[in-house]
Amino acid sequence: MTRADLVVRMSQATGWPRASTERALRAMLAAVRAALRRGEPVTLVGFGTFSVARRRPRTLRNPKTGQAVTVAGRTPRFKPSAELKATVR
């Protein structure tokens, strides 16, 4: 399912115009991104939890110069709820 398909289904389910539904979806996704940027988990009961995990620093090499670079960072994670897991099974 694409984002456009999701907007159509949401629009049909709510009875909202597609433009309003698209704005609502964009606002929701922006709020999730902003919370994750701040390091806050986002829990959608019955769906799952989005969170940010720290990655261990690792050493990589630039293949062109051979210079070693240490890379550490954060990565988004998603843990599905039990209800979502049961739906998929």
C-alpha positions as CSV (number, residue, x, y, z in Angstrom):
1,M,0.0,0.0,0.0
2,T,1.3,3.4,-0.9
3,R,0.8,6.7,0.9
4,A,-1.8,7.7,-1.7
5,D,-3.7,4.4,-1.2
6,L,-3.6,5.0,2.6
7,V,-5.0,8.5,2.1
8,V,-7.8,7.1,0.0
9,R,-8.7,4.4,2.5
10,M,-8.5,6.9,5.4
11,S,-10.7,9.3,3.5
12,Q,-13.3,6.7,2.8
13,A,-13.3,5.5,6.5
14,T,-13.7,8.9,8.0
15,G,-15.8,10.6,5.3
16,W,-13.3,13.5,5.1
17,P,-12.2,15.1,1.9
18,R,-8.9,13.6,0.5
19,A,-7.1,17.0,0.9
20,S,-8.0,17.1,4.6
21,T,-7.0,13.5,5.1
22,E,-3.7,14.1,3.4
23,R,-3.0,17.1,5.7
24,A,-3.9,15.1,8.8
25,L,-1.6,12.2,7.7
26,R,1.3,14.7,7.1
27,A,0.7,16.3,10.5
28,M,0.7,12.9,12.2
29,L,3.9,11.8,10.5
30,A,5.6,15.2,11.2
31,A,4.7,14.8,14.9
32,V,6.1,11.3,15.0
33,R,9.4,12.5,13.3
34,A,9.7,15.4,15.7
35,A,9.2,13.2,18.8
36,L,11.8,10.7,17.5
37,R,14.2,13.5,16.8
38,R,13.9,14.6,20.4
39,G,14.5,10.9,21.5
40,E,10.9,10.4,22.7
41,P,9.1,7.1,22.0
42,V,5.8,7.3,20.3
43,T,3.3,4.6,21.4
44,L,0.1,3.9,19.3
45,V,-1.9,1.6,21.4
46,G,-3.0,-1.5,19.4
47,F,-0.4,-0.7,16.7
48,G,3.1,-0.5,18.2
49,T,5.9,1.7,19.5
50,F,8.3,3.8,17.6
51,S,11.6,4.6,19.4
52,V,15.1,5.6,18.9
53,A,18.0,3.3,19.6
54,R,21.7,4.2,19.9
55,R,24.1,2.3,17.8
56,R,27.5,1.2,19.1
57,P,30.4,3.2,17.7
58,R,32.1,1.3,14.9
59,T,35.2,2.0,12.8
60,L,34.8,2.2,9.0
61,R,37.4,3.0,6.4
62,N,37.1,5.4,3.5
63,P,37.9,3.1,0.6
64,K,39.4,5.9,-1.4
65,T,41.8,7.3,1.2
66,G,42.0,4.4,3.6
67,Q,41.4,6.8,6.5
68,A,39.6,5.3,9.5
69,V,36.4,7.0,10.6
70,T,34.4,6.2,13.8
71,V,30.7,6.2,13.2
72,A,28.1,6.2,16.0
73,G,24.5,7.2,15.7
74,R,20.9,6.7,16.4
75,T,18.5,4.6,14.4
76,P,14.7,4.4,14.5
77,R,13.1,1.2,15.8
78,F,9.5,-0.2,15.7
79,K,8.1,-2.7,18.1
80,P,4.6,-4.0,17.0
81,S,2.0,-4.5,19.6
82,A,0.6,-7.9,20.5
83,E,-2.7,-7.0,18.8
84,L,-0.9,-6.1,15.5
85,K,1.1,-9.4,15.7
86,A,-2.1,-11.4,16.2
87,T,-3.7,-9.6,13.3
88,V,-0.8,-10.6,11.0
89,R,-0.6,-14.2,12.0
